[in-house]
Each structure stands twice: as C-alpha cells, then as structure tokens.
Amino acid sequence: MLHQTKVPNVHLKFEPDRNGVKVVLEIQHRNEEKRLEMFEKLEQYKVILEEGFENGLVWDFAFERETGQQVCRIFTMLSGVDINRQVQWEEMYTFMAQNMYKLETNFLELRELITE
C-alpha cells in the first residue's frame, strides 16, 4: 500500500509480511546523490519526525529491495506477527493505523522545510 506525500520520490507505505509489519517513509529517487540528499534533509529534522515514537525510528540510508533497487527508508516495525494469520490482523491493523498517522502527521510538519 502506498500513500503519496506530494514530495517527489518520497512515499509513505505499509509492508506487512510473514515476519511482521512495517510503516515506512521511503525515498525512491534513482539518482543516489539526490536520494541521499533528501535523506540528510530528513535527518536534520529527526526530532520532529520521531515525535511520538517511543523507541524512535529505524533510519536505513542503503536499503536494497529484492529487485536490486536502492532506496532510503525510515520506518517502525512490529515483529512477531504474520499477515497470513487472521487472528493477528487486528493487532497489525491497529499498529499500522496508529503509526502511519504519527509518521504522516510528523512528515507534514516538515514537508515545506525539506522542499525549499
């Protein structure tokens, strides 16, 4: 699932799988220099972006997808749940809704600052 941020090459998304679920802010620019530049801009506002996340967020500037595409990611994760176990869906959906709301709200606070 993908949510547009109105910032080119920056997306908010959910990633549920067999090992857990992630709520992710992902920078997908093909140009490595521009991708890292955006990551560094976000890092300058780390305190704002991590507000409300008790354990902070995971900052990964060099994530490689299975396709080989390089992206930068900032995310939170709930481990120990499986998308294929229907009894865990409520826990997963609650985690996704609460954490996406926080991540999106925090991102919107600084969106204008990073696009200047």
Backbone atoms as SQL, in Angstrom:
CREATE TABLE atoms (id INTEGER PRIMARY KEY, chain TEXT, resi INTEGER, resn TEXT, atom TEXT, x REAL, y REAL, z REAL);
INSERT INTO atoms VALUES
  (1, 'A', 1, 'MET', 'N', 0.840, -1.168, 0.000),
  (2, 'A', 1, 'MET', 'CA', 0.000, 0.000, 0.000),
  (3, 'A', 1, 'MET', 'C', 0.888, 1.234, 0.000),
  (4, 'A', 2, 'LEU', 'N', 0.488, 2.245, -0.755),
  (5, 'A', 2, 'LEU', 'CA', 1.330, 3.412, -0.946),
  (6, 'A', 2, 'LEU', 'C', 0.507, 4.674, -0.772),
  (7, 'A', 3, 'HIS', 'N', 1.101, 5.665, -0.139),
  (8, 'A', 3, 'HIS', 'CA', 0.427, 6.940, 0.058),
  (9, 'A', 3, 'HIS', 'C', 1.340, 8.052, -0.454),
  (10, 'A', 4, 'GLN', 'N', 0.802, 8.889, -1.322),
  (11, 'A', 4, 'GLN', 'CA', 1.580, 9.984, -1.888),
  (12, 'A', 4, 'GLN', 'C', 1.787, 11.083, -0.845),
  (13, 'A', 5, 'THR', 'N', 2.981, 11.650, -0.806),
  (14, 'A', 5, 'THR', 'CA', 3.326, 12.687, 0.159),
  (15, 'A', 5, 'THR', 'C', 3.339, 14.078, -0.460),
  (16, 'A', 6, 'LYS', 'N', 3.178, 14.158, -1.773),
  (17, 'A', 6, 'LYS', 'CA', 3.279, 15.399, -2.541),
  (18, 'A', 6, 'LYS', 'C', 4.708, 15.936, -2.558),
  (19, 'A', 7, 'VAL', 'N', 5.664, 15.058, -2.244),
  (20, 'A', 7, 'VAL', 'CA', 7.085, 15.348, -2.391),
  (21, 'A', 7, 'VAL', 'C', 7.600, 14.306, -3.371),
  (22, 'A', 8, 'PRO', 'N', 8.174, 14.743, -4.498),
  (23, 'A', 8, 'PRO', 'CA', 8.629, 13.769, -5.498),
  (24, 'A', 8, 'PRO', 'C', 9.570, 12.716, -4.911),
  (25, 'A', 9, 'ASN', 'N', 9.297, 11.468, -5.244),
  (26, 'A', 9, 'ASN', 'CA', 10.130, 10.321, -4.873),
  (27, 'A', 9, 'ASN', 'C', 10.126, 9.983, -3.386),
  (28, 'A', 10, 'VAL', 'N', 9.208, 10.556, -2.626),
  (29, 'A', 10, 'VAL', 'CA', 9.073, 10.239, -1.206),
  (30, 'A', 10, 'VAL', 'C', 7.668, 9.679, -0.996),
  (31, 'A', 11, 'HIS', 'N', 7.593, 8.472, -0.418),
  (32, 'A', 11, 'HIS', 'CA', 6.321, 7.781, -0.257),
  (33, 'A', 11, 'HIS', 'C', 6.172, 7.237, 1.161),
  (34, 'A', 12, 'LEU', 'N', 4.932, 7.182, 1.607),
  (35, 'A', 12, 'LEU', 'CA', 4.587, 6.510, 2.856),
  (36, 'A', 12, 'LEU', 'C', 3.912, 5.201, 2.482),
  (37, 'A', 13, 'LYS', 'N', 4.279, 4.116, 3.165),
  (38, 'A', 13, 'LYS', 'CA', 3.701, 2.831, 2.787),
  (39, 'A', 13, 'LYS', 'C', 3.663, 1.856, 3.951),
  (40, 'A', 14, 'PHE', 'N', 2.824, 0.849, 3.781),
  (41, 'A', 14, 'PHE', 'CA', 2.724, -0.264, 4.717),
  (42, 'A', 14, 'PHE', 'C', 3.402, -1.467, 4.074),
  (43, 'A', 15, 'GLU', 'N', 4.077, -2.273, 4.889),
  (44, 'A', 15, 'GLU', 'CA', 4.681, -3.511, 4.393),
  (45, 'A', 15, 'GLU', 'C', 4.411, -4.659, 5.360),
  (46, 'A', 16, 'PRO', 'N', 3.257, -5.291, 5.229),
  (47, 'A', 16, 'PRO', 'CA', 3.003, -6.479, 6.054),
  (48, 'A', 16, 'PRO', 'C', 3.573, -7.719, 5.365),
  (49, 'A', 17, 'ASP', 'N', 4.133, -8.631, 6.145),
  (50, 'A', 17, 'ASP', 'CA', 4.623, -9.885, 5.577),
  (51, 'A', 17, 'ASP', 'C', 4.570, -10.987, 6.638),
  (52, 'A', 18, 'ARG', 'N', 5.258, -12.076, 6.399),
  (53, 'A', 18, 'ARG', 'CA', 5.214, -13.228, 7.305),
  (54, 'A', 18, 'ARG', 'C', 6.001, -13.000, 8.594),
  (55, 'A', 19, 'ASN', 'N', 6.862, -11.964, 8.629),
  (56, 'A', 19, 'ASN', 'CA', 7.713, -11.723, 9.792),
  (57, 'A', 19, 'ASN', 'C', 7.313, -10.514, 10.620),
  (58, 'A', 20, 'GLY', 'N', 6.335, -9.760, 10.153),
  (59, 'A', 20, 'GLY', 'CA', 5.929, -8.564, 10.876),
  (60, 'A', 20, 'GLY', 'C', 5.291, -7.560, 9.936),
  (61, 'A', 21, 'VAL', 'N', 5.200, -6.337, 10.400),
  (62, 'A', 21, 'VAL', 'CA', 4.641, -5.270, 9.585),
  (63, 'A', 21, 'VAL', 'C', 5.463, -4.002, 9.811),
  (64, 'A', 22, 'LYS', 'N', 5.677, -3.261, 8.721),
  (65, 'A', 22, 'LYS', 'CA', 6.430, -2.008, 8.795),
  (66, 'A', 22, 'LYS', 'C', 5.554, -0.868, 8.308),
  (67, 'A', 23, 'VAL', 'N', 5.758, 0.287, 8.927),
  (68, 'A', 23, 'VAL', 'CA', 5.201, 1.543, 8.450),
  (69, 'A', 23, 'VAL', 'C', 6.424, 2.343, 8.007),
  (70, 'A', 24, 'VAL', 'N', 6.468, 2.695, 6.713),
  (71, 'A', 24, 'VAL', 'CA', 7.705, 3.156, 6.089),
  (72, 'A', 24, 'VAL', 'C', 7.540, 4.505, 5.394),
  (73, 'A', 25, 'LEU', 'N', 8.535, 5.357, 5.563),
  (74, 'A', 25, 'LEU', 'CA', 8.717, 6.526, 4.721),
  (75, 'A', 25, 'LEU', 'C', 9.909, 6.162, 3.836),
  (76, 'A', 26, 'GLU', 'N', 9.693, 6.161, 2.528),
  (77, 'A', 26, 'GLU', 'CA', 10.727, 5.677, 1.612),
  (78, 'A', 26, 'GLU', 'C', 11.087, 6.735, 0.579),
  (79, 'A', 27, 'ILE', 'N', 12.380, 6.906, 0.362),
  (80, 'A', 27, 'ILE', 'CA', 12.900, 7.822, -0.657),
  (81, 'A', 27, 'ILE', 'C', 13.373, 6.949, -1.811),
  (82, 'A', 28, 'GLN', 'N', 12.737, 7.128, -2.984),
  (83, 'A', 28, 'GLN', 'CA', 12.965, 6.218, -4.099),
  (84, 'A', 28, 'GLN', 'C', 13.670, 6.847, -5.295),
  (85, 'A', 29, 'HIS', 'N', 14.314, 7.984, -5.124),
  (86, 'A', 29, 'HIS', 'CA', 14.953, 8.645, -6.267),
  (87, 'A', 29, 'HIS', 'C', 16.021, 7.744, -6.881),
  (88, 'A', 30, 'ARG', 'N', 16.032, 7.656, -8.195),
  (89, 'A', 30, 'ARG', 'CA', 17.017, 6.797, -8.892),
  (90, 'A', 30, 'ARG', 'C', 18.442, 7.319, -8.748),
  (91, 'A', 31, 'ASN', 'N', 18.571, 8.632, -8.676),
  (92, 'A', 31, 'ASN', 'CA', 19.880, 9.258, -8.535),
  (93, 'A', 31, 'ASN', 'C', 20.321, 9.150, -7.077),
  (94, 'A', 32, 'GLU', 'N', 21.406, 8.429, -6.850),
  (95, 'A', 32, 'GLU', 'CA', 21.860, 8.185, -5.482),
  (96, 'A', 32, 'GLU', 'C', 22.166, 9.483, -4.738),
  (97, 'A', 33, 'GLU', 'N', 22.795, 10.417, -5.398),
  (98, 'A', 33, 'GLU', 'CA', 23.149, 11.683, -4.758),
  (99, 'A', 33, 'GLU', 'C', 21.899, 12.430, -4.284),
  (100, 'A', 34, 'LYS', 'N', 20.886, 12.497, -5.129),
  (101, 'A', 34, 'LYS', 'CA', 19.648, 13.188, -4.765),
  (102, 'A', 34, 'LYS', 'C', 18.890, 12.421, -3.682),
  (103, 'A', 35, 'ARG', 'N', 18.926, 11.101, -3.747),
  (104, 'A', 35, 'ARG', 'CA', 18.271, 10.270, -2.739),
  (105, 'A', 35, 'ARG', 'C', 18.911, 10.500, -1.363),
  (106, 'A', 36, 'LEU', 'N', 20.235, 10.495, -1.317),
  (107, 'A', 36, 'LEU', 'CA', 20.938, 10.706, -0.049),
  (108, 'A', 36, 'LEU', 'C', 20.778, 12.135, 0.447),
  (109, 'A', 37, 'GLU', 'N', 20.689, 13.079, -0.474),
  (110, 'A', 37, 'GLU', 'CA', 20.471, 14.479, -0.096),
  (111, 'A', 37, 'GLU', 'C', 19.123, 14.635, 0.620),
  (112, 'A', 38, 'MET', 'N', 18.088, 13.993, 0.102),
  (113, 'A', 38, 'MET', 'CA', 16.774, 14.054, 0.748),
  (114, 'A', 38, 'MET', 'C', 16.812, 13.355, 2.103),
  (115, 'A', 39, 'PHE', 'N', 17.505, 12.223, 2.190),
  (116, 'A', 39, 'PHE', 'CA', 17.644, 11.505, 3.458),
  (117, 'A', 39, 'PHE', 'C', 18.314, 12.404, 4.498),
  (118, 'A', 40, 'GLU', 'N', 19.366, 13.107, 4.096),
  (119, 'A', 40, 'GLU', 'CA', 20.073, 14.006, 5.012),
  (120, 'A', 40, 'GLU', 'C', 19.191, 15.175, 5.446),
  (121, 'A', 41, 'LYS', 'N', 18.368, 15.686, 4.532),
  (122, 'A', 41, 'LYS', 'CA', 17.432, 16.754, 4.905),
  (123, 'A', 41, 'LYS', 'C', 16.476, 16.260, 5.982),
  (124, 'A', 42, 'LEU', 'N', 15.951, 15.054, 5.794),
  (125, 'A', 42, 'LEU', 'CA', 15.037, 14.493, 6.787),
  (126, 'A', 42, 'LEU', 'C', 15.748, 14.254, 8.118),
  (127, 'A', 43, 'GLU', 'N', 16.995, 13.835, 8.032),
  (128, 'A', 43, 'GLU', 'CA', 17.779, 13.566, 9.238),
  (129, 'A', 43, 'GLU', 'C', 17.965, 14.832, 10.074),
  (130, 'A', 44, 'GLN', 'N', 18.025, 15.982, 9.420),
  (131, 'A', 44, 'GLN', 'CA', 18.152, 17.257, 10.134),
  (132, 'A', 44, 'GLN', 'C', 16.939, 17.514, 11.027),
  (133, 'A', 45, 'TYR', 'N', 15.805, 16.935, 10.659),
  (134, 'A', 45, 'TYR', 'CA', 14.561, 17.118, 11.400),
  (135, 'A', 45, 'TYR', 'C', 14.144, 15.830, 12.112),
  (136, 'A', 46, 'LYS', 'N', 15.130, 15.045, 12.490),
  (137, 'A', 46, 'LYS', 'CA', 14.891, 13.746, 13.112),
  (138, 'A', 46, 'LYS', 'C', 14.005, 13.866, 14.358),
  (139, 'A', 47, 'VAL', 'N', 14.225, 14.883, 15.162),
  (140, 'A', 47, 'VAL', 'CA', 13.448, 15.062, 16.389),
  (141, 'A', 47, 'VAL', 'C', 11.968, 15.219, 16.055),
  (142, 'A', 48, 'ILE', 'N', 11.659, 15.977, 15.018),
  (143, 'A', 48, 'ILE', 'CA', 10.264, 16.184, 14.606),
  (144, 'A', 48, 'ILE', 'C', 9.680, 14.886, 14.056),
  (145, 'A', 49, 'LEU', 'N', 10.421, 14.223, 13.174),
  (146, 'A', 49, 'LEU', 'CA', 9.918, 13.009, 12.536),
  (147, 'A', 49, 'LEU', 'C', 9.688, 11.877, 13.538),
  (148, 'A', 50, 'GLU', 'N', 10.498, 11.814, 14.575),
  (149, 'A', 50, 'GLU', 'CA', 10.381, 10.733, 15.557),
  (150, 'A', 50, 'GLU', 'C', 9.456, 11.057, 16.725),
  (151, 'A', 51, 'GLU', 'N', 8.849, 12.243, 16.710),
  (152, 'A', 51, 'GLU', 'CA', 7.957, 12.626, 17.808),
  (153, 'A', 51, 'GLU', 'C', 6.803, 11.630, 17.944),
  (154, 'A', 52, 'GLY', 'N', 6.608, 11.139, 19.157),
  (155, 'A', 52, 'GLY', 'CA', 5.535, 10.189, 19.425),
  (156, 'A', 52, 'GLY', 'C', 5.934, 8.735, 19.269),
  (157, 'A', 53, 'PHE', 'N', 7.117, 8.480, 18.736),
  (158, 'A', 53, 'PHE', 'CA', 7.616, 7.111, 18.590),
  (159, 'A', 53, 'PHE', 'C', 8.525, 6.822, 19.792),
  (160, 'A', 54, 'GLU', 'N', 8.006, 6.068, 20.725),
  (161, 'A', 54, 'GLU', 'CA', 8.692, 5.812, 21.987),
  (162, 'A', 54, 'GLU', 'C', 10.130, 5.323, 21.799),
  (163, 'A', 55, 'ASN', 'N', 10.351, 4.430, 20.850),
  (164, 'A', 55, 'ASN', 'CA', 11.689, 3.879, 20.612),
  (165, 'A', 55, 'ASN', 'C', 12.355, 4.476, 19.381),
  (166, 'A', 56, 'GLY', 'N', 11.849, 5.604, 18.906),
  (167, 'A', 56, 'GLY', 'CA', 12.418, 6.226, 17.716),
  (168, 'A', 56, 'GLY', 'C', 12.045, 5.458, 16.467),
  (169, 'A', 57, 'LEU', 'N', 12.738, 5.769, 15.397),
  (170, 'A', 57, 'LEU', 'CA', 12.528, 5.109, 14.108),
  (171, 'A', 57, 'LEU', 'C', 13.833, 4.482, 13.650),
  (172, 'A', 58, 'VAL', 'N', 13.754, 3.553, 12.721),
  (173, 'A', 58, 'VAL', 'CA', 14.943, 2.945, 12.115),
  (174, 'A', 58, 'VAL', 'C', 15.275, 3.770, 10.875),
  (175, 'A', 59, 'TRP', 'N', 16.525, 4.214, 10.776),
  (176, 'A', 59, 'TRP', 'CA', 16.991, 5.034, 9.652),
  (177, 'A', 59, 'TRP', 'C', 17.960, 4.202, 8.823),
  (178, 'A', 60, 'ASP', 'N', 17.585, 3.850, 7.615),
  (179, 'A', 60, 'ASP', 'CA', 18.389, 2.998, 6.736),
  (180, 'A', 60, 'ASP', 'C', 18.615, 3.725, 5.418),
  (181, 'A', 61, 'PHE', 'N', 19.825, 4.247, 5.220),
  (182, 'A', 61, 'PHE', 'CA', 20.112, 5.023, 4.016),
  (183, 'A', 61, 'PHE', 'C', 20.497, 4.149, 2.821),
  (184, 'A', 62, 'ALA', 'N', 20.658, 2.851, 3.033),
  (185, 'A', 62, 'ALA', 'CA', 21.113, 1.983, 1.943),
  (186, 'A', 62, 'ALA', 'C', 20.343, 0.668, 1.922),
  (187, 'A', 63, 'PHE', 'N', 19.030, 0.738, 1.784),
  (188, 'A', 63, 'PHE', 'CA', 18.218, -0.470, 1.716),
  (189, 'A', 63, 'PHE', 'C', 18.143, -0.929, 0.262),
  (190, 'A', 64, 'GLU', 'N', 18.354, -2.215, 0.054),
  (191, 'A', 64, 'GLU', 'CA', 18.248, -2.766, -1.298),
  (192, 'A', 64, 'GLU', 'C', 17.056, -3.711, -1.360),
  (193, 'A', 65, 'ARG', 'N', 16.154, -3.407, -2.273),
  (194, 'A', 65, 'ARG', 'CA', 14.984, -4.269, -2.476),
  (195, 'A', 65, 'ARG', 'C', 15.394, -5.547, -3.187),
  (196, 'A', 66, 'GLU', 'N', 14.481, -6.515, -3.201),
  (197, 'A', 66, 'GLU', 'CA', 14.750, -7.779, -3.890),
  (198, 'A', 66, 'GLU', 'C', 15.023, -7.556, -5.373),
  (199, 'A', 67, 'THR', 'N', 14.477, -6.483, -5.927),
  (200, 'A', 67, 'THR', 'CA', 14.669, -6.164, -7.343),
  (201, 'A', 67, 'THR', 'C', 16.040, -5.551, -7.615),
  (202, 'A', 68, 'GLY', 'N', 16.768, -5.227, -6.543),
  (203, 'A', 68, 'GLY', 'CA', 18.069, -4.592, -6.697),
  (204, 'A', 68, 'GLY', 'C', 18.013, -3.073, -6.591),
  (205, 'A', 69, 'GLN', 'N', 16.825, -2.512, -6.532),
  (206, 'A', 69, 'GLN', 'CA', 16.678, -1.062, -6.426),
  (207, 'A', 69, 'GLN', 'C', 17.146, -0.580, -5.056),
  (208, 'A', 70, 'GLN', 'N', 17.952, 0.469, -5.057),
  (209, 'A', 70, 'GLN', 'CA', 18.427, 1.091, -3.830),
  (210, 'A', 70, 'GLN', 'C', 17.452, 2.189, -3.415),
  (211, 'A', 71, 'VAL', 'N', 17.073, 2.193, -2.141),
  (212, 'A', 71, 'VAL', 'CA', 16.198, 3.228, -1.593),
  (213, 'A', 71, 'VAL', 'C', 16.687, 3.581, -0.189),
  (214, 'A', 72, 'CYS', 'N', 16.224, 4.705, 0.307),
  (215, 'A', 72, 'CYS', 'CA', 16.446, 5.072, 1.705),
  (216, 'A', 72, 'CYS', 'C', 15.129, 4.889, 2.429),
  (217, 'A', 73, 'ARG', 'N', 15.193, 4.393, 3.668),
  (218, 'A', 73, 'ARG', 'CA', 13.968, 4.127, 4.414),
  (219, 'A', 73, 'ARG', 'C', 14.076, 4.624, 5.843),
  (220, 'A', 74, 'ILE', 'N', 12.942, 5.091, 6.321),
  (221, 'A', 74, 'ILE', 'CA', 12.782, 5.462, 7.717),
  (222, 'A', 74, 'ILE', 'C', 11.505, 4.738, 8.141),
  (223, 'A', 75, 'PHE', 'N', 11.595, 3.901, 9.170),
  (224, 'A', 75, 'PHE', 'CA', 10.425, 3.078, 9.472),
  (225, 'A', 75, 'PHE', 'C', 10.352, 2.655, 10.931),
  (226, 'A', 76, 'THR', 'N', 9.171, 2.136, 11.279),
  (227, 'A', 76, 'THR', 'CA', 8.948, 1.459, 12.548),
  (228, 'A', 76, 'THR', 'C', 8.373, 0.092, 12.214),
  (229, 'A', 77, 'MET', 'N', 8.594, -0.868, 13.100),
  (230, 'A', 77, 'MET', 'CA', 8.211, -2.241, 12.783),
  (231, 'A', 77, 'MET', 'C', 7.612, -2.949, 13.991),
  (232, 'A', 78, 'LEU', 'N', 6.634, -3.783, 13.718),
  (233, 'A', 78, 'LEU', 'CA', 6.072, -4.699, 14.711),
  (234, 'A', 78, 'LEU', 'C', 6.473, -6.102, 14.280),
  (235, 'A', 79, 'SER', 'N', 7.306, -6.746, 15.080),
  (236, 'A', 79, 'SER', 'CA', 7.762, -8.106, 14.771),
  (237, 'A', 79, 'SER', 'C', 6.852, -9.133, 15.433),
  (238, 'A', 80, 'GLY', 'N', 6.955, -10.371, 14.957),
  (239, 'A', 80, 'GLY', 'CA', 6.250, -11.472, 15.583),
  (240, 'A', 80, 'GLY', 'C', 4.802, -11.629, 15.159),
  (241, 'A', 81, 'VAL', 'N', 4.414, -10.936, 14.102),
  (242, 'A', 81, 'VAL', 'CA', 3.066, -11.116, 13.557),
  (243, 'A', 81, 'VAL', 'C', 3.206, -11.570, 12.107),
  (244, 'A', 82, 'ASP', 'N', 2.173, -12.234, 11.616),
  (245, 'A', 82, 'ASP', 'CA', 2.216, -12.839, 10.287),
  (246, 'A', 82, 'ASP', 'C', 0.946, -12.455, 9.540),
  (247, 'A', 83, 'ILE', 'N', 1.093, -11.849, 8.380),
  (248, 'A', 83, 'ILE', 'CA', -0.044, -11.419, 7.571),
  (249, 'A', 83, 'ILE', 'C', -0.967, -12.581, 7.229),
  (250, 'A', 84, 'ASN', 'N', -0.456, -13.796, 7.228),
  (251, 'A', 84, 'ASN', 'CA', -1.266, -14.966, 6.899),
  (252, 'A', 84, 'ASN', 'C', -2.062, -15.510, 8.083),
  (253, 'A', 85, 'ARG', 'N', -1.856, -14.955, 9.273),
  (254, 'A', 85, 'ARG', 'CA', -2.598, -15.407, 10.465),
  (255, 'A', 85, 'ARG', 'C', -3.696, -14.397, 10.768),
  (256, 'A', 86, 'GLN', 'N', -4.891, -14.742, 10.379),
  (257, 'A', 86, 'GLN', 'CA', -6.028, -13.838, 10.512),
  (258, 'A', 86, 'GLN', 'C', -6.261, -13.381, 11.957),
  (259, 'A', 87, 'VAL', 'N', -5.915, -14.205, 12.924),
  (260, 'A', 87, 'VAL', 'CA', -6.104, -13.829, 14.328),
  (261, 'A', 87, 'VAL', 'C', -5.201, -12.655, 14.721),
  (262, 'A', 88, 'GLN', 'N', -4.174, -12.363, 13.925),
  (263, 'A', 88, 'GLN', 'CA', -3.258, -11.264, 14.218),
  (264, 'A', 88, 'GLN', 'C', -3.581, -9.989, 13.426),
  (265, 'A', 89, 'TRP', 'N', -4.573, -10.044, 12.565),
  (266, 'A', 89, 'TRP', 'CA', -4.891, -8.895, 11.727),
  (267, 'A', 89, 'TRP', 'C', -5.261, -7.661, 12.536),
  (268, 'A', 90, 'GLU', 'N', -6.053, -7.819, 13.560),
  (269, 'A', 90, 'GLU', 'CA', -6.464, -6.655, 14.356),
  (270, 'A', 90, 'GLU', 'C', -5.239, -5.953, 14.948),
  (271, 'A', 91, 'GLU', 'N', -4.325, -6.730, 15.496),
  (272, 'A', 91, 'GLU', 'CA', -3.100, -6.161, 16.068),
  (273, 'A', 91, 'GLU', 'C', -2.286, -5.444, 14.988),
  (274, 'A', 92, 'MET', 'N', -2.196, -6.057, 13.811),
  (275, 'A', 92, 'MET', 'CA', -1.429, -5.468, 12.712),
  (276, 'A', 92, 'MET', 'C', -2.088, -4.181, 12.220),
  (277, 'A', 93, 'TYR', 'N', -3.406, -4.212, 12.020),
  (278, 'A', 93, 'TYR', 'CA', -4.113, -3.032, 11.519),
  (279, 'A', 93, 'TYR', 'C', -4.048, -1.882, 12.518),
  (280, 'A', 94, 'THR', 'N', -4.152, -2.200, 13.789),
  (281, 'A', 94, 'THR', 'CA', -4.042, -1.170, 14.822),
  (282, 'A', 94, 'THR', 'C', -2.661, -0.537, 14.789),
  (283, 'A', 95, 'PHE', 'N', -1.628, -1.370, 14.707),
  (284, 'A', 95, 'PHE', 'CA', -0.252, -0.870, 14.629),
  (285, 'A', 95, 'PHE', 'C', -0.072, 0.021, 13.401),
  (286, 'A', 96, 'MET', 'N', -0.555, -0.456, 12.249),
  (287, 'A', 96, 'MET', 'CA', -0.392, 0.314, 11.008),
  (288, 'A', 96, 'MET', 'C', -1.122, 1.651, 11.097),
  (289, 'A', 97, 'ALA', 'N', -2.346, 1.652, 11.572),
  (290, 'A', 97, 'ALA', 'CA', -3.135, 2.884, 11.630),
  (291, 'A', 97, 'ALA', 'C', -2.506, 3.899, 12.584),
  (292, 'A', 98, 'GLN', 'N', -2.148, 3.466, 13.774),
  (293, 'A', 98, 'GLN', 'CA', -1.581, 4.383, 14.763),
  (294, 'A', 98, 'GLN', 'C', -0.250, 4.954, 14.311),
  (295, 'A', 99, 'ASN', 'N', 0.598, 4.095, 13.772),
  (296, 'A', 99, 'ASN', 'CA', 1.942, 4.543, 13.406),
  (297, 'A', 99, 'ASN', 'C', 1.974, 5.322, 12.094),
  (298, 'A', 100, 'MET', 'N', 1.104, 4.991, 11.145),
  (299, 'A', 100, 'MET', 'CA', 1.042, 5.780, 9.915),
  (300, 'A', 100, 'MET', 'C', 0.519, 7.175, 10.230),
  (301, 'A', 101, 'TYR', 'N', -0.461, 7.260, 11.113),
  (302, 'A', 101, 'TYR', 'CA', -0.982, 8.570, 11.499),
  (303, 'A', 101, 'TYR', 'C', 0.143, 9.441, 12.069),
  (304, 'A', 102, 'LYS', 'N', 0.944, 8.880, 12.995),
  (305, 'A', 102, 'LYS', 'CA', 2.054, 9.637, 13.596),
  (306, 'A', 102, 'LYS', 'C', 3.095, 10.019, 12.549),
  (307, 'A', 103, 'LEU', 'N', 3.489, 9.059, 11.712),
  (308, 'A', 103, 'LEU', 'CA', 4.526, 9.317, 10.722),
  (309, 'A', 103, 'LEU', 'C', 4.064, 10.363, 9.708),
  (310, 'A', 104, 'GLU', 'N', 2.836, 10.238, 9.234),
  (311, 'A', 104, 'GLU', 'CA', 2.314, 11.196, 8.262),
  (312, 'A', 104, 'GLU', 'C', 2.172, 12.583, 8.886),
  (313, 'A', 105, 'THR', 'N', 1.641, 12.660, 10.085),
  (314, 'A', 105, 'THR', 'CA', 1.483, 13.947, 10.769),
  (315, 'A', 105, 'THR', 'C', 2.830, 14.623, 10.973),
  (316, 'A', 106, 'ASN', 'N', 3.815, 13.872, 11.438),
  (317, 'A', 106, 'ASN', 'CA', 5.150, 14.423, 11.656),
  (318, 'A', 106, 'ASN', 'C', 5.787, 14.864, 10.340),
  (319, 'A', 107, 'PHE', 'N', 5.611, 14.063, 9.296),
  (320, 'A', 107, 'PHE', 'CA', 6.169, 14.412, 7.996),
  (321, 'A', 107, 'PHE', 'C', 5.540, 15.692, 7.458),
  (322, 'A', 108, 'LEU', 'N', 4.237, 15.826, 7.600),
  (323, 'A', 108, 'LEU', 'CA', 3.549, 17.016, 7.097),
  (324, 'A', 108, 'LEU', 'C', 4.037, 18.286, 7.786),
  (325, 'A', 109, 'GLU', 'N', 4.465, 18.175, 9.052),
  (326, 'A', 109, 'GLU', 'CA', 5.008, 19.329, 9.772),
  (327, 'A', 109, 'GLU', 'C', 6.280, 19.856, 9.125),
  (328, 'A', 110, 'LEU', 'N', 7.052, 18.982, 8.517),
  (329, 'A', 110, 'LEU', 'CA', 8.336, 19.416, 7.969),
  (330, 'A', 110, 'LEU', 'C', 8.392, 19.359, 6.449),
  (331, 'A', 111, 'ARG', 'N', 7.319, 18.997, 5.809),
  (332, 'A', 111, 'ARG', 'CA', 7.316, 18.852, 4.334),
  (333, 'A', 111, 'ARG', 'C', 7.786, 20.135, 3.634),
  (334, 'A', 112, 'GLU', 'N', 7.275, 21.274, 4.040),
  (335, 'A', 112, 'GLU', 'CA', 7.675, 22.521, 3.383),
  (336, 'A', 112, 'GLU', 'C', 9.147, 22.839, 3.615),
  (337, 'A', 113, 'LEU', 'N', 9.668, 22.473, 4.771),
  (338, 'A', 113, 'LEU', 'CA', 11.072, 22.742, 5.086),
  (339, 'A', 113, 'LEU', 'C', 12.025, 21.955, 4.195),
  (340, 'A', 114, 'ILE', 'N', 11.648, 20.727, 3.843),
  (341, 'A', 114, 'ILE', 'CA', 12.558, 19.890, 3.043),
  (342, 'A', 114, 'ILE', 'C', 12.421, 20.125, 1.552),
  (343, 'A', 115, 'THR', 'N', 11.367, 20.825, 1.136),
  (344, 'A', 115, 'THR', 'CA', 11.185, 21.070, -0.306),
  (345, 'A', 115, 'THR', 'C', 11.668, 22.445, -0.724),
  (346, 'A', 116, 'GLU', 'N', 12.197, 23.233, 0.220),
  (347, 'A', 116, 'GLU', 'CA', 12.697, 24.569, -0.115),
  (348, 'A', 116, 'GLU', 'C', 13.981, 24.493, -0.916);
